Amino acid sequence: MVNVPNTPDPEPEWTVYTNDDYDFQVSYPVGWKIGTQSLGSEPVISNYKDGQPPCSHHVNSTQVSIFPKGLGTEGPIGENRAVTEDLTLGIERGPREFFINVGPAYAYSISFEQRPVTWENFGYVWASVLVKDKKSVGSDCQMGDTGCDPFNTTKVSGSIDQNDFHTVKEILKTFRFN
């Protein structure tokens, strides 16, 4: 884990974080922090604005968290849809956008088609913003529905800071493999 100052930053006041163990780098703005921990045996590199690391899809915070070995838990819960834009400088596989019921996106889950050998096949990046007054408000799945996944149809209510979401997207644009 090394900060490399000579790599071009998206903004002059941003810091570049390079992780040699998992062969990636990401830039982040002043006021954000980096925390490296493990959840069980899985490493977590959290780039976060608020909250406490380790951050994950279970933590309601403004974050970009990297899980090179995946995370041994169920996936994120909430309504989501495929993303058609490239979010990072990696070759993405099936990125998903999570959104507030009748509202904007608040999170992304991104896995990669091509990744370093230090990453597991199910390694991913979770990027989200704090959802104020976050509540799960039900699912479209009814008892006995076939082909309906309550994890993917649970509706979330609340509000987000659009400036924070813009910053999260700008951080994602700097994520790349070495």
N, C-alpha and C positions, 0 to 999 in steps of 0.2 A: 504494500500500500504506500504509494508515493505521490505527492503532488508535483506535477510537471509544469513549471511556469512558461516554458517556451512553446507550448502547443497553442495554436490560435484559439482565442476565446470568442464566443458569440458576442460578448460585450466586454469592454476593457476591464470592468471591475469584477468579472466572474472568475472563479477559481476552477482549475482543471484538476479533477481527481482521477488518478490512474491506479488501477488494481492489477498488479502483475500476477497475482495468484490465479485470477480468473480472466485475465487478458481482455479487459475493457477499460474504457474511460468515459467520463461524463463531466460536464461543466455545470456549475451552479452559481447563483447570485449571492451577493453579500446578504448576510442574515440567515442563510440556510446552513445546515450542519451535516456532517457525515458521521454515521455511527456504524460500527461493524460488530455484529454479535452472531449468535447461533440460536436457532429455534430447534431444540433437540440436536440432531446431527447436521441440520441444514444451515449453511452460512447465509446471513442476510446482511446486505450492505444498504443501509437506509440513508437517503439524502432527503432531509426533512426540514420543514419550516416550523412546525409546531408538533407537540406531542413528545413522546419518549421512544427511543428505539428499543428493541427492534420493531419496526413498523411492518405491517402486512395488510392484506385485504380485510383483516378483522379489526383494524385500527382506523377509526374515523379521524384522519389527519391529512394535512397537506404534505405530500411525500412523493418521491420516486424511489422505490425500493427494488433491489436487484436480488434475485434468487437463483444463482447459477446451478444449484443442485435441485431446484424445485422446492416445494414445501409439502410435507406429508400431512395434508389436511384436505378437507373438501374445498372445492373451488369457491370463488367469490359468489355471493348471493345477490341477485338483483336483475332487473330487466336489462338486457343487453342486445347489441346488434353488431354485425360485422363492420369493420372499419375499412374503407377503400383507400384512404390516403396512407402514404408512408409516414410513420410517426418517428422513426429513428433512422440512423445511418446503417443499421443492420438489415439483413434480408429476413423480413418478417414472415411468420406463418400464422395465419388466422387471428390477427389482432381483434379484440372485442372492445366495444365502448359501452360503459354502464351509464345509465341515465336516470334522472329523477322523473317520476311519474308526471307526465304532461310538463316536461321541462328539459333543461339542458343536460349535456353529459357532465359527469363528475369524476369519471375514472376510466382507465384503460388497463387491459391485461394484454401483454405482448409476449409471444414466444417467437422463436427464430428458426428458420429453415436451415441456415448455416450458422454455426457457432464454434467456438474454440473447443478443443478436446477436453479442456478443464470444466466444461459445462455438461450437465446431463441433458438428455433429449427433452426433458420436461422443465428445464430451467426457463425462467420468465422474468419480466419486469412488470411491476404493479405501480401505476401512477394514479394519484387521486388528490382531490381537494377536500378539505373539511366541509361536511354537509351540516349546516346549522339546523338544529331542531330535527335531526334525522330520525325517521320512523319507518319501519316496515309496515305497509298498509295493505297487506294481503297479496294473493296470487290469483291469476286467471285459471289455475288448475283446480279442477273439481275432483272429489274422491272418485277413483275408478277411471279417470281419464287416461287413455293410453297415448304415449308419445308426448305427454306434457310434463315438463321438468320444473318442479316448484323452485329449484335454485335459480333458474333462468327467467322466471316469470313473476318473482316476488317484486312488488312495487315498492319504491322508496320515495318518501316525501321529504321535503326540506328545501333549503336554499344554499347557494354557493356564492363565493366571491369570484366574479368573472376574471378579475385581474390575476388572482392566484391561479386560476385554471389556465390562463394564457401563459403564465410563468412555467407551470408544469409542462405544457406543450413545448415551450422553448427549451427547457432542460432535456426533454426527450429527443429533440432534434440534434442534440450534441452527443447522445449515447452512441458509441461505436465500439466494435471489437478491435483490438490491437493487431 
